Amino acid sequence: MEIKKYVLAVAASLSCTAFGAYLYSRYEAAKAKPATVEQMPFQNPIAQFTAATYAPTDFTEAAEASVNAVVHVKIKKAGRQMQSYGNGFGGFDDPFFQFFFGPRQQQPQMPQQPQSSDDMPVVGAGSGVIISSDGYIVTNNHVIEKADKIEVVLNDRRSFDATLVGTDPTTDIALLKIEADDLKYLTFGNSDATKIGEWVLAVGNPFNLTSTVTAGIISAKSRSIGIMNQSATQSMGIESFIQTDAAVNPGNSGGALVNTRGELIGINTAIASTTGSYSGYSFAVPSNIAQKVAQDLRQYGEVQRALLGVSITDITPEVQKKYSLSSTNGVFVAGVADGGAAKDAGIQAEDVITSVDGEAVNAVPELQERIGRKRPGESVKIELIRDGKAKQFAVTLRNIRGTTGVVKLAGNDKLLGATLEKVSDTELQRLNIRNGLKITKLTDGKLKSSGVKEGFIITKVNRLPITEISEFEQLVATASEGLFLTGVYPNGKVSYYAINLEE
């Protein structure tokens, strides 16, 4: 028995020695050759990446294609000194400027003598994107809306005077045209296909530094920041921004947001900042909206806005509880317009819209974007939940006048029989008014028949201040019955006119 115990003890000792030798040999081998992921005894499947995952993303081709298609847009104004810091915004009273940078104290400007266009000072600057070889350029409406002259400078330093083709304040998009051929341009990508976390480049001219490229990722989609509806004439504003953390600064407005393939997926529009400079958040109009607006402006001179005819809201927990909804998915229909497309199709208040043409919508900006891509007369398939049951409706969208045809506002010389122009700074100061549009010529039309005389300066329409011709046109287009004009004549006489628009 003693011998047996002795043998077992020796065997155990030898086993421990052998095991220790084995462990030591593995330790020495590990020191000589670091363990790879495959050699690790415990592996997290989520952490197993291929070698390509760690390869750096190459932005060079996308950057090279973009810088040659992004232009510097310079804004000139007669009789003005620099007052917008070259930031691409409309100045101190511009809602975009005040929303993102806060109110600034404006210094009074002395009136100046009329100048030729070549002598006009540059009062602001932004960016633009060439979208065709023959010189069509997309930029932001807020970049150019107060310009008397627009100058475009290409990346090769060639300079052109630009013609304003049209604007759309509701999406903050404008279309310019320069007379040039064989230009480098960007093709539109599909902004719907972009994903959160995807690499993007922002290309523009911040602080007048031309051809600047920054990189970041898409931080969010369908983002609404409440800037588009700050103006009373933009009550139909569409906000469904792509949010990125690519550095965007004043002057980038109107520039390109591109993917790594060099496709245009957005028009950089705004930054969220308390200092006036980039602090981590920037926003771009999705390319699917910008492309549709640009096509409309080029073809019709006006954006063909399709309307569903509903008032909508996001489904918050409070809305869900109040109306006993099963979830917070979808968009809640708070009301439907009489004679509108939705009501005629059978959509009712308290319905929950869940998709448009098979694309899910879970927020107001998403629904606005889906409808905003359409034109009047087009049909969409609306899926919704009513009383817990799924339903489908085919809805033929309508225009702002309640019909399905193309809306093309009359030219400035035919608009209510009047030719309008912006009031000069000198006359604004002389009459002690802040804004207005002057009637320089009257022909047979609603204004003349209502007693309006040439020289009348319209300061308000339906009690809303008017500064731009585009604002006046939009109010005329949206008025259902008539207009109430407030204004002043050159002799200082204040007058009021009621214009009946009904036949």
Secondary structure, DSSP 8 states (H G I E B T S, - for coil): -HHHHHHHHHHHHHHHHHHHHHHHHHHHHHHHS---GGG-SS--GGG---GGGGS----HHHHHHHHTTEEEEEEE-TT----STT-SS--TT-HHHHHHH---------------GGG--EEEEEEEEE-STT-EEEEEHHHHTT-SEEEEE-TTS-EEEEEEEEEETTTTEEEEE-S-SS-----B--GGG--TT-EEEEEE-GGG--SEEEEEEEEEEEE--S-TTSSGGGTT----EEEE-S---TT-TT-EEEETT--EEEEEEEE--SSSS--S-EEEEEHHHHHHHHHHHHHHSS----B--EEEEE--HHHHHHTT-S-S-SEEEEEE-TTSHHHHHT--TT-EEEEETTEE--SHHHHHHHHHT--TT-EEEEEEEETTEEEEEEEE-B-TTSSSS------TTTGGGEEEEE--HHHHHHHT-S--EEEEEE-SSHHHHTT--TT-EEEEETTEE--SHHHHHHHHHH-SSEEEEEEE-TTS-EEEEEEE---
